[in-house]
Amino acid sequence: MNQRTIPLVKVGMPPSDVLMPALKATLYGGMIAEGEQVYEFERRCAVAFGLPHVLAMSSGTGALHASLHFAGVCPGDEVISTPITAEPTNVAVLQVGGTVVWSDVDPRSGNADPSAIERAITPRTKAILIVHYAGYPVDMVGVMEVARRHNIPVIEDCAHAVGARSASKPVGSYGDFAIFSFQAIKHMTTVDGGLLAFRDEALEGEIKRFRWFGMDKGVARTSLDVSSVGWKYNMSNVAATIGLCQLDEIESRIAAHVDNGRYFDHAFAGMRHVAPAHFLADDQPSYWLYTLLCDNSDAVEKALQEQGIAASKLHRRNDLHSLFARSQRPLPGADEFARRYLHIPAGWWVTAEDRDRIISIVERAV
Ligand SMILES: Cc1ncc(COP(=O)(O)O)c(C=O)c1O
């Protein structure tokens, strides 16, 4: 019998009888660019994700660029970051002319370790950029304690982690800035899109100009003065309409990831030669991907793939890219994590039957 194949990531869309009438109203409503739907999306995201002030962006990468700019990173400045992430996190540092300084990770999670961050600080450090990798929260209490002591702004990359909580508080609510991605395969998608959360309300006007050519919206183009460089980073009403429909179901989608993640945590905690990724007792991962640590990750990956289950490491640790050659330094924690980790599907599309099947394949492979 052919077994069901299980993807590692999947596009989630609201039912067409919900999405299509909303999209049709926007598409034929006369205003498809940035407008009311975007502003409503921002208001609802702030409430749904427990964030201070938010602005919608065209992508998570645009939001990263803005956050680094407003954190004050200039050419020659150092940004402490992690190699265990998707490339946009660190490419954005180079976009503002910064230098990436790797801070080693906790080999049990792949996440930033506050004491390693502290050791990487120099007089040229302008920002600390952390990533809640795969949906597992970083120890934000520890990170913020180090950052405040050294008076360095913190940027949280929450692209994988919407709905996760660190020490019982939502990710993105700790840092001076936080970014989210609504790219195709995340917990929720606006096809492409992002969100920038920021603590200092006074920045709102400047960030709005940064996302729109340096110009103020709602002021006649013939009478406004452009005095700073801006980009084309705004979200459209079409993307926001998809986002608003997604918000109606994001809670149940995240709950399905969490339910699967907890089930795997329980099963793998008692198995030899594998272990669930580590997080603190009052943390709640949102398990965009499930992270399994294996004595032999290749063997487990092969066994799952042979049965149609898309297990994979998914990312290449960023310090191996030639673009970051000048940042190279020994990272024993990242070495150990990179050798041991494997992502397995845990999203809303994984059924109770699927997860038992995955567990028994892993059990036989180790
Ligand atoms: C960790 C991380 N940060 C940032 C981004 C960039 O987001 P976007 O694709 O929306 O630009 C991504 C990926 O897509 C990501 O995985």
The ligand as a Tripos MOL2 file, in Angstrom:
@<TRIPOS>MOLECULE
LIG
   16    16     1     0     0
SMALL
NO_CHARGES

@<TRIPOS>ATOM
      1 C1         14.6260   33.2830    9.9610 C.3       1 LIG1
      2 C2         14.1630   34.1150    8.8090 C.ar      1 LIG1
      3 N1         14.3510   35.4440    8.8520 N.ar      1 LIG1
      4 C3         13.9350   36.2440    7.8710 C.ar      1 LIG1
      5 C4         13.3240   35.7450    6.7490 C.ar      1 LIG1
      6 C5         12.9310   36.6720    5.6590 C.3       1 LIG1
      7 O1         11.5670   36.7370    5.4750 O.3       1 LIG1
      8 P1         10.9590   37.0630    4.0430 P.3       1 LIG1
      9 O2         11.0870   35.8480    3.1900 O.co2     1 LIG1
     10 O3          9.5320   37.4120    4.3520 O.co2     1 LIG1
     11 O4         11.7040   38.2200    3.4950 O.co2     1 LIG1
     12 C6         13.1210   34.3620    6.6500 C.ar      1 LIG1
     13 C7         12.4870   33.7330    5.5140 C.2       1 LIG1
     14 O5         11.9010   33.5910    4.7710 O.2       1 LIG1
     15 C8         13.5420   33.5240    7.7040 C.ar      1 LIG1
     16 O6         13.3560   32.1920    7.6530 O.3       1 LIG1
@<TRIPOS>BOND
     1     1     2 1
     2     2     3 ar
     3     2    15 ar
     4     3     4 ar
     5     4     5 ar
     6     5     6 1
     7     5    12 ar
     8     6     7 1
     9     7     8 1
    10     8     9 2
    11     8    10 1
    12     8    11 1
    13    12    13 1
    14    12    15 ar
    15    13    14 2
    16    15    16 1
@<TRIPOS>SUBSTRUCTURE
     1 LIG1         1 GROUP 0 **** ****
